[in-house]
Structures are given as C-alpha cells and as structure tokens.
Amino acid sequence: MKILDFAVVNKRADDYPIQLFTFPVYVFSFIPMIRSYSISGLLLGDELDDPREMPKYKGIKHYYGVFDQTWDFNNMTSGYLQAKGINSSLWSAVYPIFGSVVEKILVNRYHDLYLQQRSCHSCHYSNGRIMPCGECTKCMGILIFIKYAGGRTGELGYGIEDGKLILEKAEKVRMRIDPDEMGFLKLFISGEPVPENLSHVEGIHILPWEDGKLSLIPENFRKSIGDILYQYTKGTYVIRGNVWERSA
C-alpha cells in the first residue's frame, strides 16, 4: 500500500515500551459481526502465564506488557460486552498450557497449519515467500518450541536445525519465555534429565482462582478441547504454597 512507510516497516524493533495493549483493536472491531450473527464467543490464543511470575510493581499489577493476553483481560472484556447488552465472551482454549505445548499440538496434529506459521517480529519477502527473520526473540522462542515438539524448523524457512546451536543463539537475546518453561526446554533439548519441579511445563494447570480443570473453557466446548489437550500433556498441576504440584 502506498501509505506504508517502508523505512519503518523494514526497521527491526523488538520491544513494546510502556505498552499494555496490542490486541483489543481486533476484538472491538469484530463487535459488529458479534451483534449481527449473535456470536457467543471470541477466542484468543492466550497460552499460560504463570501466576507466580506476575508480581506487582509499586502496587501496580503490570503484566509485563501483556495484559491483553491474560485471563484478567478476557474476563474484564467479557464483562464489558455483557454490560453493553452483547451476549458474548472472550476466552482462550489454550490458557492452561504453556506455549511449547501449543506448538507441540500444532506440529503434530495440525501440521498443515504449522507450515503457515510466521511468528516473527520482522517477517520479509524472499523469492515470493514470506520468511521469518530468524533473529528476533519471537523467532528464538519458536525455534526452541519447534525443537521440543519434534518439528523441522526448515519447513518454516529457518536456516538452523541444530537444537544446541539454537539454544546458544537464544542465550544472546532477551527471551520472554517463562523461567520454568525456559529451564525445562534447555534441559529437554540438551538431552539432560528434567527435575520434578519443572515437570509441570508439560502439564495442564489449574489456576488458583479456578474451581476445576479447564473450568475457564465454556462447558459446551470443554470436553472436545480437553480430549485434545490430554493427548499432548502429562498430568494436571495445582499450586500448593508457591510450587506447582501434580494433582491427583
């Protein structure tokens, strides 16, 4: 489009200073469709954000700039819509699992969709194909996820397959992966034993304010989504004290 400033488009930037919102514009632009077709739910791909890693700073819960990718945002937005007489809610099918497990499902169950994945802060065209940059933190995270999931990074246009080399590159950038998840992935990809305190990374998590497993998924979708999640996870976990422990 002529309106695009390619000097800015092609500039590689990898930060969101003082930014709490990225996705609400998509949610609210969809409201006319929700009202016209009586759509009961909007889904965002919000994977697990460990509640232990969301402390307050000077009394303010800041969400590390990802407020609009949390259950709090989904809940508040749902309440706003319903207060306006719009009978719809915002939720996520993957909220109880880490992003690495989401990637595992994508690679192994929905491989055709996986081939279209371009999770990158600076994609570019090359020989008529959209390619990831392979350098930003988003790419580094996806590369690590793919190696965990048993996928081939070259299928997405990445020029690196070796898991240990990927980890070495990732060490040089400021990753935005949960500390437990990153610790687990480093050990897993390196072929080292994973301690019990990190085993929850492959599990389904019951959040402290939930009343049961997958309770934040609408009941009419819960079983069908659960049947998929159970195939790619290893147990259910709850927080006891400040530790994720396997639930009976």
URJO-V576519 format. One record per backbone hydrogen bond with DSSP energy under -0.5 kcal/mol. CO is the residue of the C=O (numbers start at 0). NH is the residue of the N-H. If there is no record, write none. Layout:
((CO/NH) (CO/NH))
This chain:
((0/3) (3/5) (4/7) (4/8) (5/9) (7/10) (10/12) (15/18) (17/19) (19/67) (22/25) (22/26) (23/27) (24/28) (25/29) (26/29) (27/30) (29/32) (29/33) (30/34) (31/35) (32/36) (33/37) (33/38) (39/88) (41/90) (43/45) (44/46) (47/49) (49/52) (50/53) (54/61) (55/57) (56/59) (58/60) (59/56) (59/61) (61/64) (62/65) (65/68) (66/69) (66/72) (69/73) (70/74) (71/75) (72/76) (73/77) (73/89) (74/78) (75/79) (76/80) (77/81) (78/82) (79/83) (80/83) (80/85) (81/84) (84/86) (85/87) (88/41) (90/43) (93/47) (93/96) (95/204) (96/47) (97/100) (97/101) (98/102) (99/103) (100/104) (101/105) (102/106) (103/107) (104/108) (104/109) (105/109) (109/112) (109/113) (110/114) (112/115) (113/116) (117/119) (123/130) (125/128) (128/125) (130/123) (135/139) (136/140) (137/141) (138/142) (139/143) (140/144) (141/145) (142/146) (143/147) (144/148) (145/149) (145/150) (146/149) (150/152) (151/154) (152/155) (152/157) (153/156) (155/131) (161/165) (162/166) (163/167) (164/168) (165/169) (166/170) (168/171) (169/172) (172/174) (177/181) (178/182) (179/183) (180/184) (181/185) (182/186) (183/187) (184/188) (185/189) (186/190) (186/191) (187/190) (192/194) (194/197) (195/198) (197/200) (198/201) (199/202) (200/97) (201/233) (203/236) (204/206) (205/238) (206/209) (211/214) (213/216) (217/220) (217/221) (218/222) (220/224) (221/225) (222/226) (223/227) (224/227) (224/228) (225/229) (226/230) (227/230) (227/231) (228/231) (229/232) (234/203) (235/246) (236/205) (237/239) (237/244) (239/241) (239/242) (242/239) (242/244) (244/237))
